[in-house]
Amino acid sequence: MSLALRQRVVDWLDDNYHFGDTEALLAGDDEKSFLRNGILDSLGFVKLMLFLEDTFTVRIDRKDVRPENFDSLGKIVRYISVLPGYREPA
């Protein structure tokens, strides 16, 4: 797992939704469902997709936007890190 990518997503969640509480909400479980646990709503997912594309120079195929790829921090990190064009954050 890319720890740098993970941290950038956590930082984005902190800055945009959870005011520094993302790690507490995850409680050590990177597979915790964002939807079922209220970590991110549908509008938040759209904003997150745009952030990921802009920040990591990737293109997210809209048909891949489904829970199997985006409903937890671990799923997001695994999906994004293998996309063509992905660059590890500095």
Sequence and secondary structure as in RCSB ss.txt:
>XXXX:A:sequence
MSLALRQRVVDWLDDNYHFGDTEALLAGDDEKSFLRNGILDSLGFVKLMLFLEDTFTVRIDRKDVRPENFDSLGK
IVRYISVLPGYREPA
>XXXX:A:secstr
  HHHHHHHHHHHIIIIITT HHHHHTT TTS TTTTTS  HHHHHHHHHHHHHHHT    GGG SHHHHSSHHH
HHHHHHTSTT     
